[in-house]
């Protein structure tokens, strides 16, 4: 049996109390996810989360803490909150990925957006348990 590599994700907090998310449109549905990547051998999930911010958002971040962890489709996912001093990207597409596990993930579009943290629960942020943690984060 092959073990699937864990994934690490990053929620970047802005100085204006917003968070950077990815607006996902697929088959007419709109929802929000956070940037993430596979954890490489010898890498911690926190380091992988920072790498995801650099690769997908083009910014360097400081990881603050892990907000949430869950297993989905047999893969452990770790979600971290981070801050940055960089100019914050918005409205551009996420680069193509080479680590998708499901062919269906290639459908639709991915766009970087900022959502105010106080409104996060009014949006379809996935996973839902992460949205609740983002809303309560200090």
N, C-alpha and C positions, 0 to 999 in steps of 0.2 A: 504494500500500500504506500503510495506517494503522499507525503505530507505537503499541504499547500502552505506557501510562505505567508506570514502575517502581513497585514497592511497597516500603514500609519497615515493619518490624516491630520491636517492643520487648519484651525480656525484662527484667522489673523484678525486681531482687534485693532481698530483705528483710533487715533486720538479723539475723534468726535463720537465715540461710543457706538460705532457701527462695526460690523464684521464683514470680511470679504468671503463671499461664497461663489459658487458656480451655478448660474441659472441654466437649468437643463430643460430643453424642449425636445420631446420625443413623442411621436404619434399623437400630436395635438395636446399633450399634457405638459404643464409647466410645473417644475419642482426645483428644489435647491439642494445641492450637495456640497461637500467640502473637498478641496484638493487632497489627493492622496497618492500613495505609491506603495509598491512592494518593499518590505524590509529585506535588505540584502544580508547575506551571510556576514557575521561579525559586526553588524550594525545594530544599534538599539532602535526601538520604535521612535524615540524622540529625535534622534539624528535623522532617521528616514523622513519624519514629518518636516523637519527643517529643509531637507533636500527637496521635498515636494513643493514647498513654497518657492524655493529658488528655481526649480525646473518649470513648474506650471504657472507661477505668478511672476517670476522674474525679480523677486525681492528676497533679501536676507531677513531672517526673523530671529527673535530670542524666544525659545520655548519656555513657557511659564509653568504649566502643569498639565497632567492628563485629566481631561474632562469626563471621558466615557470610554468604555470598552464593551464590545459585544462580538459574538460569533455569528456570521452570516454565510450560508452556503458552505459551511465547513471551514471558513477562513476567519481567523481572529483579526479584528479591526480595533485599532487604538486611535483615539481622537484627542488631540492636544490643542490648547489655546496658546497663542503666541502674540507678540507685539513686534512692531517694526518702526524704524525711523525713515524708511525709504518712501519715495513717492508711491502712492497706492494706485495699482492698475484698476481700470474699470472699463467695461464695454468691449474688450477685445476677446477674441476666441482663444480657447485653451489649445495649446499645441497638440498634434496627434500623439497618441500613446502607443507604445509597443508592448504594454504589459496587461492589456485587457484579457480577462479570462473568458468572457462571453462575447461571441460574435455580435449579439444584439446590442451590446454597449456602443458599437460604432455608429448606430443610427442616431439621427437628430443632431442637435447642436449643443455646444457648451460655451457660455459667455461669463466672463468675470464681472461680478456686480458687488455693490455694497448694500447691506440692509441695516437699518437702525436696530440695535439690539433690543430696544423696548418693543419693537413690532415683530420680532422674530416668530412668535407663536401664531401670528396671523398669516404666516406663509407655510407652504408645504415643504418644510425642511426635513431631509431624511438623513439619518434615522430620527424619528420623532423624539426618542429619549435624549438624543444629543441636543435637539432644539430646546428642550426644557432646561438642560444644563447650561446652554449658552445664555438663556434668559436670566438664569440665577447667578451667573459668573460674576465675581467681584471685579 
